[in-house]
Amino acid sequence: MISRQKIVGWILIAVSAAYIAYFLRVRLFTPGPVLENKEWVQFVGSIVTLMLGTINVRMAAMRERKRKGLPD
């Protein structure tokens, strides 16, 4: 059974990776209006969210290993 923590982690990873890809492709590498500070804050926030999602997935895996009695 997959844990709720792992599902939330993968959702965070997917959403933040999609936003990072959008930002890089559409906003940063194409000509258009000047980027605002708000957009940079959102970009950095999505990187932080990506890291939190990765931490969630890794912690869920570590919890599962401990429950099964396997070494780290």
VMD Tcl script that builds the backbone (N, CA, C; Angstrom):
set m [mol new atoms 216]
animate dup $m
set s [atomselect $m all]
$s set {name element resname resid chain x y z} {
  {N N MET 1 A 0.839 -1.186 0.000}
  {CA C MET 1 A 0.000 0.000 0.000}
  {C C MET 1 A 0.885 1.252 0.000}
  {N N ILE 2 A 0.573 2.181 -0.839}
  {CA C ILE 2 A 1.360 3.411 -0.928}
  {C C ILE 2 A 0.874 4.384 0.154}
  {N N SER 3 A 1.817 5.037 0.801}
  {CA C SER 3 A 1.461 5.911 1.912}
  {C C SER 3 A 0.981 7.269 1.416}
  {N N ARG 4 A 0.199 7.921 2.254}
  {CA C ARG 4 A -0.308 9.246 1.922}
  {C C ARG 4 A 0.836 10.239 1.801}
  {N N GLN 5 A 1.856 10.079 2.634}
  {CA C GLN 5 A 3.004 10.979 2.595}
  {C C GLN 5 A 3.715 10.890 1.246}
  {N N LYS 6 A 3.842 9.681 0.720}
  {CA C LYS 6 A 4.497 9.502 -0.580}
  {C C LYS 6 A 3.656 10.101 -1.708}
  {N N ILE 7 A 2.331 9.946 -1.629}
  {CA C ILE 7 A 1.452 10.514 -2.655}
  {C C ILE 7 A 1.554 12.035 -2.659}
  {N N VAL 8 A 1.515 12.642 -1.465}
  {CA C VAL 8 A 1.622 14.096 -1.365}
  {C C VAL 8 A 2.977 14.555 -1.897}
  {N N GLY 9 A 4.034 13.823 -1.581}
  {CA C GLY 9 A 5.363 14.167 -2.075}
  {C C GLY 9 A 5.427 14.165 -3.591}
  {N N TRP 10 A 4.863 13.128 -4.213}
  {CA C TRP 10 A 4.897 13.057 -5.679}
  {C C TRP 10 A 4.039 14.138 -6.316}
  {N N ILE 11 A 2.917 14.497 -5.667}
  {CA C ILE 11 A 2.087 15.588 -6.191}
  {C C ILE 11 A 2.855 16.905 -6.130}
  {N N LEU 12 A 3.541 17.161 -5.013}
  {CA C LEU 12 A 4.344 18.375 -4.892}
  {C C LEU 12 A 5.439 18.418 -5.953}
  {N N ILE 13 A 6.083 17.282 -6.179}
  {CA C ILE 13 A 7.146 17.207 -7.181}
  {C C ILE 13 A 6.582 17.481 -8.580}
  {N N ALA 14 A 5.455 16.867 -8.905}
  {CA C ALA 14 A 4.884 17.017 -10.247}
  {C C ALA 14 A 4.441 18.457 -10.508}
  {N N VAL 15 A 3.751 19.058 -9.550}
  {CA C VAL 15 A 3.239 20.417 -9.752}
  {C C VAL 15 A 4.391 21.417 -9.840}
  {N N SER 16 A 5.359 21.293 -8.943}
  {CA C SER 16 A 6.461 22.256 -8.979}
  {C C SER 16 A 7.346 22.056 -10.211}
  {N N ALA 17 A 7.552 20.829 -10.636}
  {CA C ALA 17 A 8.341 20.592 -11.850}
  {C C ALA 17 A 7.628 21.155 -13.079}
  {N N ALA 18 A 6.308 21.027 -13.109}
  {CA C ALA 18 A 5.548 21.576 -14.234}
  {C C ALA 18 A 5.652 23.100 -14.253}
  {N N TYR 19 A 5.573 23.740 -13.087}
  {CA C TYR 19 A 5.681 25.198 -13.053}
  {C C TYR 19 A 7.091 25.656 -13.439}
  {N N ILE 20 A 8.102 24.942 -12.973}
  {CA C ILE 20 A 9.482 25.296 -13.322}
  {C C ILE 20 A 9.683 25.179 -14.829}
  {N N ALA 21 A 9.166 24.100 -15.423}
  {CA C ALA 21 A 9.294 23.923 -16.873}
  {C C ALA 21 A 8.554 25.039 -17.616}
  {N N TYR 22 A 7.349 25.383 -17.146}
  {CA C TYR 22 A 6.597 26.473 -17.766}
  {C C TYR 22 A 7.370 27.782 -17.663}
  {N N PHE 23 A 7.867 28.085 -16.478}
  {CA C PHE 23 A 8.566 29.346 -16.265}
  {C C PHE 23 A 9.796 29.445 -17.160}
  {N N LEU 24 A 10.572 28.386 -17.204}
  {CA C LEU 24 A 11.790 28.415 -18.010}
  {C C LEU 24 A 11.479 28.524 -19.502}
  {N N ARG 25 A 10.498 27.765 -19.942}
  {CA C ARG 25 A 10.220 27.717 -21.375}
  {C C ARG 25 A 9.456 28.941 -21.871}
  {N N VAL 26 A 8.415 29.321 -21.145}
  {CA C VAL 26 A 7.528 30.364 -21.640}
  {C C VAL 26 A 7.954 31.750 -21.191}
  {N N ARG 27 A 8.360 31.899 -19.955}
  {CA C ARG 27 A 8.631 33.225 -19.424}
  {C C ARG 27 A 10.088 33.654 -19.555}
  {N N LEU 28 A 11.013 32.732 -19.395}
  {CA C LEU 28 A 12.415 33.124 -19.346}
  {C C LEU 28 A 13.096 33.095 -20.717}
  {N N PHE 29 A 12.839 32.067 -21.510}
  {CA C PHE 29 A 13.568 31.894 -22.763}
  {C C PHE 29 A 12.858 32.435 -23.993}
  {N N THR 30 A 11.706 33.083 -23.818}
  {CA C THR 30 A 11.031 33.681 -24.959}
  {C C THR 30 A 10.913 35.189 -24.733}
  {N N PRO 31 A 10.960 35.962 -25.799}
  {CA C PRO 31 A 10.831 37.411 -25.626}
  {C C PRO 31 A 9.426 37.765 -25.171}
  {N N GLY 32 A 9.359 38.765 -24.347}
  {CA C GLY 32 A 8.064 39.205 -23.840}
  {C C GLY 32 A 8.257 40.295 -22.819}
  {N N PRO 33 A 7.230 40.517 -22.015}
  {CA C PRO 33 A 7.340 41.577 -21.005}
  {C C PRO 33 A 8.391 41.230 -19.950}
  {N N VAL 34 A 8.865 42.259 -19.284}
  {CA C VAL 34 A 9.893 42.096 -18.260}
  {C C VAL 34 A 9.329 41.280 -17.097}
  {N N LEU 35 A 10.161 40.397 -16.565}
  {CA C LEU 35 A 9.739 39.577 -15.424}
  {C C LEU 35 A 9.656 40.437 -14.170}
  {N N GLU 36 A 8.605 40.225 -13.410}
  {CA C GLU 36 A 8.407 40.973 -12.177}
  {C C GLU 36 A 8.984 40.200 -11.002}
  {N N ASN 37 A 9.178 40.904 -9.891}
  {CA C ASN 37 A 9.701 40.261 -8.684}
  {C C ASN 37 A 8.781 39.144 -8.208}
  {N N LYS 38 A 7.479 39.325 -8.379}
  {CA C LYS 38 A 6.508 38.311 -7.969}
  {C C LYS 38 A 6.778 36.979 -8.679}
  {N N GLU 39 A 7.092 37.052 -9.956}
  {CA C GLU 39 A 7.355 35.830 -10.720}
  {C C GLU 39 A 8.633 35.140 -10.257}
  {N N TRP 40 A 9.638 35.920 -9.898}
  {CA C TRP 40 A 10.874 35.325 -9.387}
  {C C TRP 40 A 10.625 34.663 -8.035}
  {N N VAL 41 A 9.801 35.289 -7.207}
  {CA C VAL 41 A 9.465 34.697 -5.904}
  {C C VAL 41 A 8.708 33.387 -6.099}
  {N N GLN 42 A 7.786 33.358 -7.047}
  {CA C GLN 42 A 7.054 32.127 -7.346}
  {C C GLN 42 A 7.992 31.044 -7.867}
  {N N PHE 43 A 8.958 31.419 -8.678}
  {CA C PHE 43 A 9.928 30.454 -9.204}
  {C C PHE 43 A 10.763 29.855 -8.082}
  {N N VAL 44 A 11.266 30.705 -7.197}
  {CA C VAL 44 A 12.051 30.207 -6.062}
  {C C VAL 44 A 11.170 29.360 -5.151}
  {N N GLY 45 A 9.926 29.772 -4.954}
  {CA C GLY 45 A 8.990 28.986 -4.153}
  {C C GLY 45 A 8.733 27.612 -4.750}
  {N N SER 46 A 8.684 27.526 -6.060}
  {CA C SER 46 A 8.474 26.223 -6.692}
  {C C SER 46 A 9.701 25.327 -6.538}
  {N N ILE 47 A 10.889 25.920 -6.518}
  {CA C ILE 47 A 12.094 25.121 -6.269}
  {C C ILE 47 A 12.075 24.583 -4.841}
  {N N VAL 48 A 11.667 25.428 -3.896}
  {CA C VAL 48 A 11.553 24.986 -2.500}
  {C C VAL 48 A 10.501 23.891 -2.379}
  {N N THR 49 A 9.377 24.035 -3.082}
  {CA C THR 49 A 8.331 23.023 -3.060}
  {C C THR 49 A 8.830 21.709 -3.654}
  {N N LEU 50 A 9.626 21.786 -4.691}
  {CA C LEU 50 A 10.226 20.586 -5.275}
  {C C LEU 50 A 11.106 19.871 -4.257}
  {N N MET 51 A 11.888 20.639 -3.522}
  {CA C MET 51 A 12.743 20.030 -2.501}
  {C C MET 51 A 11.907 19.417 -1.378}
  {N N LEU 52 A 10.840 20.091 -0.959}
  {CA C LEU 52 A 9.975 19.543 0.086}
  {C C LEU 52 A 9.290 18.260 -0.372}
  {N N GLY 53 A 8.875 18.216 -1.625}
  {CA C GLY 53 A 8.273 16.998 -2.159}
  {C C GLY 53 A 9.260 15.846 -2.176}
  {N N THR 54 A 10.500 16.133 -2.550}
  {CA C THR 54 A 11.541 15.104 -2.544}
  {C C THR 54 A 11.798 14.606 -1.129}
  {N N ILE 55 A 11.838 15.527 -0.179}
  {CA C ILE 55 A 12.026 15.137 1.222}
  {C C ILE 55 A 10.866 14.264 1.682}
  {N N ASN 56 A 9.637 14.610 1.304}
  {CA C ASN 56 A 8.475 13.807 1.679}
  {C C ASN 56 A 8.591 12.382 1.161}
  {N N VAL 57 A 8.953 12.231 -0.100}
  {CA C VAL 57 A 9.061 10.899 -0.695}
  {C C VAL 57 A 10.160 10.091 -0.003}
  {N N ARG 58 A 11.301 10.729 0.259}
  {CA C ARG 58 A 12.410 10.024 0.905}
  {C C ARG 58 A 12.078 9.643 2.345}
  {N N MET 59 A 11.380 10.525 3.065}
  {CA C MET 59 A 10.999 10.206 4.436}
  {C C MET 59 A 9.968 9.084 4.480}
  {N N ALA 60 A 9.054 9.045 3.516}
  {CA C ALA 60 A 8.078 7.964 3.452}
  {C C ALA 60 A 8.781 6.634 3.195}
  {N N ALA 61 A 9.787 6.643 2.322}
  {CA C ALA 61 A 10.538 5.417 2.054}
  {C C ALA 61 A 11.325 4.977 3.291}
  {N N MET 62 A 11.898 5.944 3.998}
  {CA C MET 62 A 12.656 5.621 5.207}
  {C C MET 62 A 11.724 5.061 6.282}
  {N N ARG 63 A 10.545 5.637 6.421}
  {CA C ARG 63 A 9.569 5.136 7.395}
  {C C ARG 63 A 9.156 3.709 7.050}
  {N N GLU 64 A 8.969 3.437 5.766}
  {CA C GLU 64 A 8.578 2.090 5.338}
  {C C GLU 64 A 9.684 1.073 5.628}
  {N N ARG 65 A 10.951 1.476 5.388}
  {CA C ARG 65 A 12.064 0.571 5.686}
  {C C ARG 65 A 12.160 0.288 7.161}
  {N N LYS 66 A 11.961 1.303 7.999}
  {CA C LYS 66 A 12.021 1.103 9.454}
  {C C LYS 66 A 10.900 0.208 9.928}
  {N N ARG 67 A 9.734 0.349 9.335}
  {CA C ARG 67 A 8.603 -0.493 9.724}
  {C C ARG 67 A 8.842 -1.950 9.368}
  {N N LYS 68 A 9.530 -2.192 8.254}
  {CA C LYS 68 A 9.838 -3.558 7.840}
  {C C LYS 68 A 11.061 -4.120 8.544}
  {N N GLY 69 A 11.797 -3.255 9.242}
  {CA C GLY 69 A 12.963 -3.717 9.979}
  {C C GLY 69 A 14.221 -3.804 9.158}
  {N N LEU 70 A 14.259 -3.138 8.015}
  {CA C LEU 70 A 15.446 -3.144 7.175}
  {C C LEU 70 A 16.382 -2.023 7.607}
  {N N PRO 71 A 17.688 -2.206 7.446}
  {CA C PRO 71 A 18.615 -1.127 7.795}
  {C C PRO 71 A 18.509 0.024 6.802}
  {N N ASP 72 A 18.915 1.233 7.229}
  {CA C ASP 72 A 18.871 2.412 6.380}
  {C C ASP 72 A 19.823 2.206 5.252}
}
mol reanalyze $m
mol bondsrecalc $m
mol representation Tube
mol addrep $m
